[in-house]
Amino acid sequence: MTQRSFRPVRLPMYDWPEVASETQELEVALTDEICSALAIAPSALEPWDPEISLYDLWTYPALLLAQTCGYPLTHKLAGKVYLLGAPHYRATGCKGAKYCSQIVVAANSPFRSLTDLKGARAVYNGPDSQSGMNAFRDTIAPMSDGGGFFESVVESGGHLASMDAVAKGRADVAAIDGVCWALAEQEKPGLANQLRALAQTAQVPGLPFITSKHLGAETHAEISAAVSRVLSNPQTEKSRKRLRICGFSKLSLADYQVILDMEADARARNYSVLA
């Protein structure tokens, strides 16, 4: 390995302040194991620019490891990164490397079924989110009759903001990443207790671990093996338990085709936009 501009592992997708220390511990463990496997000296690592965008982080030419979302993986990042696989999470609706979203409403709301949501006010985290938008759209599409289903749909900027909007009555419903929902129940019970899971979306492969496509097949295999070791190592069990990580599976891009299929099905139903 002659590249001199590697950066430490970054896991930005569930890096809430409440679990920041555990996230950092796991990032350090992954960085150390990968660097050991690839014979990268500590002096070869440079810190990330704290202002770097997620897209620039994900597409960094010497990226060792980062976590992204399945929707960017199959869209904006297509052909630009190398997929390693996905962690397993302990959360309702998660099985192996698969996860889903929880469609949540206020705990005291009158909604008892998905059909009750007709004419409700929806909120979602962002247009490039599998859990907050694409899975939500896929769930509502069969009931949409090719037209608008909700009274209004607004973008919040994040799952926590969506949960807060529903809890405070600014919106009626949101689709929340199942891991985020589990973390909210664990770390923010005051917020989670104001909400109620009404339904689950379909399962898809979880948030993927990626690396640079420029590193080569042998290096990709070594990084994947290093990730597997760290995510099964008793020494990382404490931090992984807090982060609800309990394993890792190698995956292929074909496994994520289901995300594109969801999108295509919604379009076929004339429901291409969550509305």
NUPASE-480928 format. One record per atom (N, C-alpha, C): x negated, y negated, z; residue in three letters. Coordinates in steps of 0.05 Angstrom, whole numbers, plus 5000, padded with zeros to 4 digits. Each point is the difference from the previous one (the first is absolute). Layout:
<sites>
XYZALA;...
</sites>
This chain:
<sites>
498350245000MET;501749765000MET;498249755000MET;500149854979THR;498249764998THR;501649745003THR;502650015000GLN;501749765003GLN;499449875027GLN;499549745001ARG;499349865024ARG;502249825011ARG;502450034990SER;502149815008SER;502550155010SER;499650215015PHE;502350155011PHE;501249835023PHE;502650065005ARG;501449875022ARG;501150215018ARG;500549945025PRO;501150205019PRO;502850084992PRO;500850235010VAL;502850104995VAL;502049805011VAL;502249964985ARG;502149835009ARG;502750144998ARG;501549995021LEU;502750125001LEU;502049785007LEU;500849844981PRO;501649765006PRO;503050045001PRO;501050244993MET;502950024996MET;501650015026MET;498950125021TYR;501450025025TYR;498449865023TYR;498449804993ASP;498249885019ASP;501449785016ASP;501950095017TRP;501449815017TRP;498149915023TRP;500449765011PRO;498449925023PRO;500050205023PRO;502350125004GLU;500350195023GLU;498250254997GLU;499350074975VAL;498350244996VAL;497449924985VAL;499249755002ALA;497649914986ALA;497550145010ALA;499850055026SER;497550135010SER;499950294990SER;502250144999GLU;500050274990GLU;499550014970GLU;501149814986THR;499449994971THR;497149954995THR;498849825015GLN;497149944997GLN;498450255008GLN;500750145021GLU;498550245007GLU;500050204978GLU;502450044987LEU;500150194979LEU;498549914975LEU;500249744994GLU;498449894978GLU;497050055004GLU;499149965024VAL;497150045006VAL;499350294997VAL;501750185011ALA;499550294997ALA;499950094971ALA;501849904984LEU;500150074972LEU;497549884985LEU;499449755007THR;497649884987THR;497550155007THR;499650075025ASP;497650155008ASP;499850274986ASP;502350144999GLU;499950274989GLU;499549994969GLU;501249814987ILE;499649974971ILE;497249914994ILE;499049815016CYS;497249914995CYS;498050235005CYS;500550165020SER;498350235006SER;500150194976SER;502350064990ALA;500350194978ALA;498749904975ALA;500049744996LEU;499049894975LEU;497149885003LEU;498950035024ALA;497349905006ALA;499849704995ALA;502149865009ILE;500049714999ILE;499049895026ILE;497949844999ALA;498849885024ALA;501949785011ALA;500149975026PRO;501749785011PRO;499349734988PRO;497549954993SER;499249754989SER;501349954972SER;501150214988ALA;501249974974ALA;502949905002ALA;501149995024LEU;502749915004LEU;500149705005LEU;501949874986GLU;500449725004GLU;502949955009GLU;500549815017PRO;502749965010PRO;501949904977PRO;502550065003TRP;502049904982TRP;500449705004TRP;500549864979ASP;500949725002ASP;502850005014ASP;500349875023PRO;502650015014PRO;502349894983PRO;499449854980GLU;502149884983GLU;500650164975GLU;498750234997ILE;500450164975ILE;502950104998ILE;501049994976SER;502750104996SER;500050315000SER;502350115005LEU;500250295000LEU;499350114972LEU;500949884979TYR;499450104973TYR;496950004995TYR;498749785008ASP;497149994996ASP;498650215018ASP;501050055023LEU;498850205018LEU;500350284987LEU;502550064990TRP;500550264989TRP;498450054975TRP;499449794984THR;498650044975THR;497149935001THR;498949975024TYR;497249945003TYR;498350224987TYR;498149944983PRO;498550214985PRO;498650205017PRO;499149935024ALA;498650195017ALA;501750075025ALA;502650004997LEU;501750075022LEU;499550295009LEU;499650035026LEU;499750275011LEU;502750135007LEU;501749855014LEU;502650105007LEU;501849775010LEU;502450014990ALA;502149825010ALA;502750144997ALA;502049885013GLN;502750114997GLN;501749794985GLN;501750104982THR;501849834985THR;502850125003THR;501849904983CYS;502850105000CYS;500450154973CYS;501950185000GLY;500450164976GLY;501049844977GLY;501549785005TYR;501049844978TYR;497749854985TYR;498249865014PRO;497749894986PRO;498350224986PRO;499750235013LEU;498450214988LEU;501050084973LEU;502750014997THR;501250094975THR;500549774981THR;499449755008HIS;500649774983HIS;497549834996HIS;499649805017LYS;497849814996LYS;497350135001LYS;499750215016LEU;497450135004LEU;499650244981LEU;502050064983ALA;499850234982ALA;497549984983ALA;498350215001GLY;497650014984GLY;497749845012GLY;500449875023LYS;497949825010LYS;498750105026LYS;501250215012VAL;498950125025VAL;500150304998VAL;498750135019TYR;500050295001TYR;501650095024TYR;502050174996LEU;501650105022LEU;498750245013LEU;499849995027LEU;498950225016LEU;502350175011LEU;501949885012GLY;502250155013GLY;501549825019GLY;501350125020ALA;501549845019ALA;499950135028ALA;500049835020PRO;500250115028PRO;502750125006PRO;500150175019HIS;502650105011HIS;500649825025HIS;502649945003TYR;500949845022TYR;502150145016TYR;499949965026ARG;502150105018ARG;502249785002ARG;502150044985ALA;502249815000ALA;502550134988ALA;502349925009THR;502550114989THR;500049974970THR;500650224986GLY;500149994971GLY;497350054986GLY;497950035016CYS;497450074989CYS;499550305001CYS;498950114980LYS;499350294999LYS;497550034983LYS;497850105013GLY;497550024986GLY;499249724990GLY;499349984975ALA;499149744988ALA;502449834991ALA;502450105004LYS;502349854990LYS;501249835022LYS;501349784992TYR;501449825018TYR;502549904987TYR;501649855015CYS;502449874989CYS;500449745014CYS;502149864993SER;500849765014SER;502550045016SER;500249855021GLN;502450005016GLN;501749754993GLN;502450034992ILE;501849784994ILE;501249915027ILE;499349765009VAL;500849925027VAL;502049774999VAL;501749995020VAL;501949795004VAL;499949925030VAL;501449795007ALA;500149925028ALA;501350225016ALA;499150045025ALA;501050215017ALA;503049975005ALA;501049765001ASN;502849955006ASN;501749944975ASN;498850054976SER;501449944975SER;502350214996SER;501949934983PRO;502250194994PRO;499450204979PRO;497649984987PHE;499350184978PHE;499650295010PHE;501350194987ARG;499750285008ARG;499250184977ARG;500049894976SER;499150164976SER;498949814979SER;498650114981LEU;498849844979LEU;502249844984LEU;502350134996THR;502149864985THR;501049765015THR;499850005026ASP;500949775016ASP;498349754994ASP;497750044988LEU;498249784996LEU;500749834975LEU;502050084985LYS;500949844977LYS;500749725010LYS;498749804987GLY;500549725007GLY;498449905024GLY;498250175010ALA;498349925023ALA;497749834990ALA;498649885019ARG;497649844994ARG;497550175004ARG;498550044980ALA;497650185001ALA;497549835001ALA;497950115013VAL;497449885001VAL;497950224993VAL;497949924986TYR;497950204994TYR;497349865003TYR;497950155003ASN;497449895007ASN;498649874975ASN;500250134977GLY;498749894976GLY;500650164976GLY;499749884976PRO;500850144975PRO;498150234992PRO;497650015012ASP;498150224993ASP;499950215021ASP;502150035016SER;500050195022SER;501750244992SER;498950245004GLN;501550244996GLN;502050035022GLN;499249975025SER;501850055023SER;502249795003SER;499349754995GLY;501949795005GLY;501849924977GLY;499050064975MET;501549924976MET;500850244983MET;498050154990ASN;500650214981ASN;501750225011ASN;499350095025ALA;501650215013ALA;502849895006ALA;500249755008PHE;502649875006PHE;501749994975PHE;498849904978ARG;501449994975ARG;500950274991ARG;498350205003ASP;500750284992ASP;502450105016ASP;500249935025THR;502250095017THR;502649864992THR;499949754994ILE;502449854994ILE;501050034971ILE;498150064982ALA;500750014971ALA;502450184994ALA;500350245011PRO;502450164993PRO;502649885008PRO;500049815019MET;502449875009MET;500549734988MET;498249914982SER;500049724991SER;502049964977SER;500750214986ASP;501749984976ASP;498849804980ASP;497450004999GLY;498649834980GLY;500149705006GLY;500849925023GLY;500249725007GLY;498949945027GLY;500449765010GLY;499149925026GLY;501550165022GLY;498550095020PHE;501250155022PHE;500249825025PHE;497949845005PHE;499949845024PHE;501049724994PHE;500949865021GLU;500749724998GLU;497649834994GLU;497750075013SER;497549854995SER;497750185006SER;497749944988VAL;497550155005VAL;497849805002VAL;498550005022VAL;497849825004VAL;497450155006VAL;497849884994GLU;497350115006GLU;499049895026GLU;498950175017SER;499149925026SER;497049965002SER;498550164984GLY;497149995001GLY;498750235016GLY;501650155015GLY;498950225015GLY;502250165015GLY;499450255007HIS;502050165013HIS;500849895027HIS;498149905016LEU;500749895025LEU;501849764997LEU;499549834980ALA;501749774995ALA;502850104991ALA;500150214985SER;502750114992SER;501550105025SER;498650155017MET;501350095025MET;501049775017MET;498349795002ASP;500849775016ASP;502449864988ASP;500249994973ALA;502249874987ALA;502650155006ALA;499950275000VAL;502450165006VAL;500749975029VAL;498050025017ALA;500649985029ALA;501249745008ALA;499249784987LYS;501049735007LYS;502449924983LYS;501050184983GLY;502449944986GLY;499749834975GLY;497649964991ARG;499649854975ARG;500450184976ARG;500050265004ALA;500550204979ALA;501450235013ALA;501350174984ASP;501550235011ASP;498550264997ASP;498250034981VAL;498850264995VAL;497349974987VAL;498250195005ALA;497450014988ALA;499150294999ALA;498250064981ALA;498750264998ALA;497249975012ALA;499450145021ILE;497549975014ILE;498350264997ILE;497549974992ASP;498150214999ASP;500350175025ASP;500250274997GLY;500550185023GLY;497849985021GLY;497549964991VAL;497849975019VAL;500349745016VAL;500749784985CYS;500549755014CYS;502250025020CYS;502150154993TRP;502350035018TRP;499050155025TRP;498550214997ALA;498950155022ALA;498249835017ALA;498349834987LEU;498349825015LEU;501649795016LEU;502149914987ALA;501749805014ALA;501350135025ALA;500950244998GLU;501250145023GLU;497950045022GLU;497550054991GLN;497850055019GLN;498949745012GLN;499549804983GLU;498649765008GLU;501849765005GLU;502349994988LYS;501849775002LYS;502950105007LYS;500350145022PRO;502750105006PRO;502149795004PRO;499249765008GLY;501949785002GLY;501249934974GLY;498550024978LEU;501049954973LEU;501550254990LEU;498850235003ALA;501250254989ALA;502750055013ALA;500349945026ASN;502550065014ASN;502349824990ASN;499449784986GLN;502149834989GLN;501050114973GLN;498750214990LEU;500650114974LEU;500850295002LEU;501250104978ARG;500950274998ARG;499550114972ARG;498850244999ALA;499650134974ALA;502650114990ALA;500949914977LEU;502550084988LEU;499750244981LEU;497750004986ALA;499650224980ALA;497050004993ALA;499250224987GLN;497350034990GLN;499950004970GLN;497949894988THR;499750014971THR;498750274993THR;499750054975ALA;498650244991ALA;497150005007ALA;498850235004GLN;497250025007GLN;498349974975GLN;497649885004VAL;498049984979VAL;497350035014VAL;497850044984PRO;497450015013PRO;499449745014PRO;498650025023GLY;499549775017GLY;498049804989GLY;499449805016LEU;498249784991LEU;497250114994LEU;499149974976PRO;497650154991PRO;497349885009PRO;498150175004PHE;497249925004PHE;498849994972PHE;498549794994ILE;498849964974ILE;497049935003ILE;498650044979THR;497249924999THR;499449894971THR;497649914996SER;499349894974SER;499950214979SER;501149954977LYS;500050194978LYS;497250024988LYS;498249825008HIS;497349984988HIS;498050185014HIS;500750135022LEU;498150155016LEU;499350284990LEU;501750114983GLY;499450264989GLY;501350235014GLY;500450224986ALA;501550235011ALA;498750125025ALA;497350035000GLU;498750125022GLU;500349835025GLU;499749744997THR;500349815022THR;502950005010THR;501950014981HIS;502850015008HIS;500650255018HIS;498850224992ALA;500450255015ALA;498849985028ALA;497749875002GLU;498749975026GLU;501549815018GLU;501249794989ILE;501649815016ILE;502550155010ILE;501350154982SER;502450145008SER;499450205023SER;497850144998ALA;499350195021ALA;499449855026ALA;498749774998ALA;499449845024ALA;502649915013ALA;501949914984VAL;502649925011VAL;501450235015VAL;500050234987SER;501250235013SER;498750075027SER;497449985001ARG;498650065025ARG;500849805022ARG;500149754993VAL;500649795020VAL;502950035010VAL;501850064982LEU;502850015007LEU;500850275013LEU;498150175005SER;500550245015SER;498050035023SER;498449795005ASN;498050015021ASN;501149935027ASN;499650175020PRO;501049935027PRO;499149735010PRO;497749914991GLN;498949745009GLN;501749764991GLN;501650044979THR;501749784991THR;502950055008THR;500550205016GLU;502850085007GLU;501449775015GLU;498749875018LYS;501349795015LYS;500949774983LYS;498349904983SER;500849784982SER;502150104980SER;499650244989ARG;502050104981ARG;502750045012ARG;500150095025LYS;502650045014LYS;501549735002LYS;498549795007ARG;501349745002ARG;501049904973ARG;498450064979LEU;500849934973LEU;501950204987LEU;500550225014ARG;501950214991ARG;498950164976ARG;497450014997ILE;498850154978ILE;499350285010ILE;500850204985CYS;499650285009CYS;498950184978CYS;498849894979GLY;498950174979GLY;499549854975GLY;499250144979PHE;499449884974PHE;500350214978PHE;501149924978SER;500350184977SER;498849864975SER;498550164985LYS;499249904973LYS;502450004982LYS;500349794984LEU;502349974982LEU;499049914973LEU;501750044980SER;499449914973SER;502049794992SER;499449864979LEU;501949794990LEU;502650134992LEU;500050254992ALA;502550134992ALA;501950025024ALA;498950025025ASP;501750015023ASP;501649745004ASP;498949784990TYR;501249745004TYR;501949934976TYR;500350184981GLN;501949954978GLN;502849955010GLN;500750125023VAL;502749965011VAL;500649715004VAL;498149835006ILE;500449725003ILE;500949874974ILE;498750074978LEU;500849914974LEU;502750114992LEU;500550255008ASP;502650124993ASP;502349855015ASP;499549925025MET;502049845014MET;500749754985MET;497949864991GLU;500349754986GLU;501550044974GLU;499350214985ALA;501350064975ALA;502950075004ALA;500750145021ASP;502750085005ASP;501749755006ASP;498949825016ALA;501549755007ALA;500549844974ALA;498049984983ARG;500449864975ARG;502150134983ARG;500050274999ALA;502050144984ALA;502849945011ALA;500249945025ARG;502649935012ARG;500649704998ARG;498349854984ASN;500349714998ASN;499749865027ASN;498350115016TYR;499549885027TYR;496949975003TYR;498949854981SER;497149975000SER;498949815022SER;501849845011VAL;499249815021VAL;501850055024VAL;498850015024LEU;501550025024LEU;501849765003LEU;502650054999ALA;501949774999ALA;502750095012ALA;
</sites>
